[in-house]
Amino acid sequence: MERPPPGKVEDLATLAKLDEKVLLDELKIRYYNNDIYTYVGDILIAVNPFRDLGIYDDQTSNLYNLAKKTELPPHIFAIADSAYQCMIGHGGRTPENQCILISGESGAGKTESTKLIIKQLVELCHGNTQLEQQILQVNPLLEAFGNAQTLMNDNSSRFGKYIQLQFHNGQVLGAKISEYLLEKSRLVHQGSGEETFHIFYYMMAGLPKSKQEQFCLTAADKYRYLACGTAGVSKDKESSKKKYDELLNALDLVGFTDEEQYDMFTMVTSVLHLGNITFEEDDKDASYIPEMAPVDVVAKLLGVDSQDLAGTMTSIVTHTRGEQVTRHYTKQQAEEARDAVAKILYGRLFGWIVNKVNQLLAPTHIVPHSEQREIGILDIFGFEHFEKNSFEQACINLANEQLQYFFNHHVFKQEQEEYSREGIDWKEIKFVDNQPLLDLFLGRPLGILTVLDEESKFPRATEKTLVAKFNEKFGKVAYYKPAQSSKDSRFTILHYAGQVTYSGEGWLEKNRDTLPPGVMEMLQSSNNALVKSIFKAQVTRTGSLAFQGRQSTRKTRKGHRPSLEAARKRKLTVGGQFKNSLQVLMERMTSATPIFIRCLKPNHVKAPGSFDMKYIQQQLLYTGMLETTKIRREGFAVRPSFEDFVNKYKVILCKPTLAGTRDNCIKILKATGIKGWQVGKTKVFLKYYHIDEIADVLETMGKSAITLQRIARGFLGRRQAARRKEVARQQAQKVAELLSQIDGLSMKLISQQQTVLQNDKNIPQSFFGRPDSVLIEGPPPPVPDFPYRDLSSIGGVSLTSSDKRDYLQPKTFADSATQASDSEEDEISDDEFIPVPSTQHPGHKMASVRWFQETQATQIYDPSQQNFIAEWFHGVISRRQSEMLLKEKPTGTFLIRVSESRFGYTLSFRAEQRVRHYMIDQLRNKKFIIVGESKVHKTLKDLIEYLKDNKLSNWDGYLVEPCGQIRNVS
């Protein structure tokens, strides 16, 4: 077979000859042809173009809708489509949970890929609820608070997230987000050329002047925490302002109330002002605050006493033998206390935002677990190597090591071990196993994080003693390199992606993540409802916030269950929480079928149209893509058991019952005509493309079956029609014969009557009735008056007055859900987001009238109108009535009416050819949105004013003038 021209191979696993040069050349040519996506079997390689290629529009999205993978070019939408098909069991597949793992360096395009996958999954559902729009807005919302500009990436995720989309019958049911290791230290210090989190720049550019005054804000260069990123506000202020407006809309759409949003920005601005609190030392090295104005501002924003706040940052009070002892902090200790308060404020706020999002995106009704399906998407920080690397980079790179191990284990180790067990003819493919490096970090009793936790227990431990302990314990490990000088607090780790030198500076403090004494109690008694709630919440073993106080059922050793107070004192370190997070993440991923996307960064300078061969080669080498291509080309990615294979494909042999044996599997495989499969001891081994080939066979058989059904049904239908036609003919013949007999008897009877009358003149004419009036015309007799009202029951069922109209009233059922008892549990567990059922419309007009009167009357108030009713409001009228009102009106004339069949409104307006209707929903935060649109409006009047200047997504026009009320429309 002739090799396709370079750059035209869409699946590199199909190449007969493959080496490093061929792999690089193919990717390079495809990149310059704007073909940024390439398959390696069932794995997608995505090269960041650093520009918009215009390949993500609705038309492209529609192509990848339950499509065959081989019929369309490689695309990120194809991966979403493939995951969706596998999740719903399309094409003869077994419905299974899916997990999409997106990996790559920082700046390789992982976050954008995540958003595109979610966008396509939402499109595939064809849903018409606001849930889909809410899910799409979650990523921009979390990016504002959790992403920042770094040297490697303008929109770098400074936290990891795992998004679980829940489905039922192919429709989105709800969503849940798990967040990992927010880089809080970025708040108080940013490296040269880097910025803090986006939200600060959005807020400084977008907050109206009145809000800035409420928050006591001034110019961005006046804040120490923004000192390294002041240019972030001024460089593109209009863009930041636009992002601020988009963030507000996202918060509205997801369901955050105005009060919650105000409190959020209050906490964010309090962090800025905290950074401006400065300290000095007196002659006894005791710290004090020379300028109390920033303290007063922070205290006011947080709803706490300014003296209490100042005291917790400058001194510690202890009680010894009944006496109170005050120990003052040094200037450095006071600054560390201030920064610690800022970090916990922002960290807990971020945790609350994630928790709130999970509440708002929880399913609205309960579905049995067996009927639910899930697609998880992992978007986690990419591998990082900066000029100075600290504790955060070590955790980030550890997470990437764990993902690389999962990839290796799934693609190489687990697969090849199975070939050996099943006796498959196979030549082993070597790969770099990073298990020893994971052991270096996570090993027990000896691992870097374990040693770090042990050192964190000693107050006198320093970065030098920590690194010295590392050198002592791991100096002889192949993946660990101590510094040449014993006084140097640096060490080097040989990661799978390259060698990284870490500085031990700050590791102990970041791992402890301790608060100055008294801060927690002070914030728990705050006058600000959000601050108070956030600091009364508890922290789970993975570091997330829990507001419900649910406790874990995990067994402790020897059945011992310490008290909740003891659990609080036994506070996990940041490293311990991160280890638990990785463990939970791995459990979630191994319980689903993984799909891998490898994102590549084409150059260091984030420039479009530049393909750095050496840099790409380095990424391909450490991710093992050459070996991956080989195993996908030569290996067997699909390995069903005999029983599963026969149950799924026995229809190919046209046998409804078939035993799950090796021989029957071979018979089915031969019947399909596919090549290259193998059969082991207990499983069938198929190439990744065999599933599509078998699906084609099933599709052909399905079409043949439909043709046979059509012919058979046509034959049976025609035969049945002929049979019925013959029966009808026979019945018609009998009826005709009967009518003929009746006619003959009638004539005979009349003849006999006439003969009798002629023979006997004394018989009166009326004796034989009225022969000239056979049918008596006139109204039918009245129905007898049956006394229903006198009945008290029918068949034992009471007919009391209270029962007679119950069908008009919607029933309310008591919530039967129960929560687990916490009396025997010890650890705080993640919050459980129980479905909150929405109020169902009973389906009659009076329910809409009551809903409007009780909850909506103020929405149509307009003091400028004579009767105080907005001119565009037309009450509860039907669709037909609105069309009659608007039929002769000019284009753009509009009205809003209360829906008769749902709790909500409808916007009706005159378009060019017809009257168009759009549903308006009221969100949980009492704001309004047109179903299918993304813009949220505070009031109905705001919605109308907006559409006078802005177009709907599917109508190229504007609202012009309201349709005035007309009385007595019928």
Salt bridges, closest charged atoms under 4 A:
ASP25 OD2 - LYS21 NZ 2.79
GLU26 OE2 - ARG3 NH2 2.53
ASP42 OD1 - ARG632 NE 2.57
GLU71 OE2 - LYS68 NZ 3.99
GLU112 OE2 - LYS115 NZ 2.95
GLU143 OE2 - LYS115 NZ 3.06
ASP154 OD1 - LYS606 NZ 2.89
GLU183 OE1 - ARG158 NE 2.68
GLU183 OE1 - ARG186 NE 2.87
GLU194 OE1 - ARG186 NH2 3.04
GLU195 OE2 - LYS235 NZ 3.17
ASP245 OD2 - LYS241 NZ 3.65
ASP252 OD1 - LYS927 NZ 2.60
ASP258 OD1 - LYS927 NZ 2.30
ASP258 OD2 - LYS938 NZ 3.84
GLU260 OE2 - LYS356 NZ 2.97
ASP339 OD1 - ARG224 NH2 3.34
ASP339 OD1 - ARG338 NE 3.09
GLU371 OE1 - HIS168 NE2 3.13
ASP379 OD2 - LYS161 NZ 2.81
GLU384 OE2 - ARG158 NH1 2.46
GLU392 OE1 - LYS510 NZ 3.10
GLU401 OE2 - HIS495 ND1 2.92
GLU415 OE1 - ARG632 NH1 3.41
GLU415 OE1 - ARG639 NH1 3.43
GLU418 OE1 - ARG639 NE 2.62
GLU418 OE2 - LYS683 NZ 2.36
GLU428 OE1 - LYS430 NZ 3.74
ASP433 OD2 - LYS413 NZ 3.94
GLU454 OE2 - LYS457 NZ 3.33
GLU455 OE2 - LYS469 NZ 2.91
ASP488 OD2 - ARG490 NH2 3.02
GLU505 OE1 - LYS388 NZ 2.87
GLU509 OE1 - ARG512 NH1 3.76
ASP513 OD2 - LYS184 NZ 2.90
GLU565 OE1 - ARG568 NH1 3.40
GLU634 OE2 - ARG633 NH2 3.31
ASP692 OD1 - ARG93 NH2 3.37
ASP696 OD1 - LYS68 NZ 2.68
GLU699 OE1 - LYS68 NZ 3.10
GLU699 OE2 - LYS703 NZ 3.64
GLU726 OE2 - ARG729 NH2 2.65
GLU827 OE1 - ARG554 NH2 2.71
GLU832 OE1 - ARG550 NE 3.57
GLU883 OE2 - ARG879 NE 3.58
GLU883 OE2 - HIS917 NE2 2.94
ASP921 OD1 - ARG902 NH2 2.32
GLU945 OE2 - LYS948 NZ 3.43
ASP956 OD1 - LYS951 NZ 2.39
